[in-house]
């Protein structure tokens, strides 16, 4: 997808595209994907995976950069604040998942950057 097409996408489409990138990233590392976009009580799971023998909730946060923007790895958690972490932990515990990982995806004019933060919450 070219940058102009990416810039034209709405927020939910950027989110779906980010989740697609995250799933492919995990699959290339041999991670079995157990489910995607699971809407369950008490919340939603972006990706449910089996990582290192553990059922893992993977939260995906996606964004689109301005053409001139930089995105250092230290900003990987800017979209995953305390409140969001608490919400994801609650959903994970409810579904007997002890592990929560975060994958952040930033789309930009040269493609995308992806950061995986194991055991983020």
Secondary structure, 3 states (H helix, E strand, C coil): CCHHHHHHCCHHHHHHHHHHHHHHHHHHCCCEEEEEEEEECCEEEEEEEEECCEEEEEEEEEEECCCCCCCCHHHHHCCCCHHHHHHHHHHHHHCCCCEEEEEEEEEECCEEEEEEECCCC
